[in-house]
Amino acid sequence: MPRLDRSVARDRRVAAMLLAAAAIVGCAEGAPTDAGMTLSRERIAGVTVRMTPSRSMVAPGDTIAFIVSITNGTDASIELQGPCGPEADVQVTPASNGNPSVLAAFVGPRGVFTCERGPHHVLEPRETQVLALQWRAPAGRGDYRARAGLRHHDGLANASPALVVMVR
């Protein structure tokens, strides 16, 4: 019986070391806004990104959910080539708190994403993936433009049309 307890303890230590190593290696790409939230020069053919906000007018400090739909309009599987973490982001301008990325605002200045590829990085034929991203309206009142896109090494690819969100 004691051998089983030592084996379980060893397995837990090994699992903890593997998780720590994966976190170090997996986070090598760093912050979620590596591209500075510009529009990418590249586009993935057959993929459409749409975004709808949960509401278009909020008070400072209120939260909006941006619902992002990513659709593969082709008959082939498409692998999304974005960086680590979620496959899409929302850009809000003018930038609140100096950062236009909704993901970066959510995870904070030291936030990073793991780099394992998952099923959400592949769009099957005619599939639509839906992602909800939360944005807290800044203290500064005014009109903000929001658009969603695929996270790509040089910015947002396949960007949706910009929508106006009013902070009043």
Secondary structure by P-SEA (a helix, b strand, c coil): caaaaaaaaaaaaaaaaaaaaaaaaaacccccccccccccccccccbbbbbbcccccccccbbbbbbbbbbccccbbbbbbccccccbbbbbcccccccccaaaaaacccbbbbccccccccccccbbbbbbbbbbbcccbbbbbbbbbccccccccccccbbbbbcc
